[in-house]
C-alpha cells in the first residue's frame, strides 16, 4: 500500500491548477468574440482538473 504523507503530485497538481485558471480566463475573455476560444478554454479547464484531481 502506498503512503503519500500528504504530498500529491507536486508539479502535475500545480500544472493542473494553472491550466484551470488559464482556461477560465480564456473562456471569460474570448467567448463573446470567438466560439473556438471558448471551446479551448473549456478544454483547458477539463485537462487541468484531470491533472489536478488524478495526480498521485
Secondary structure as GFF3:
##gff-version 3
##sequence-region A 1 56
A	DSSP	alpha_helix	11	30	.	.	.	ID=ss1
A	DSSP	alpha_helix	35	53	.	.	.	ID=ss2
###
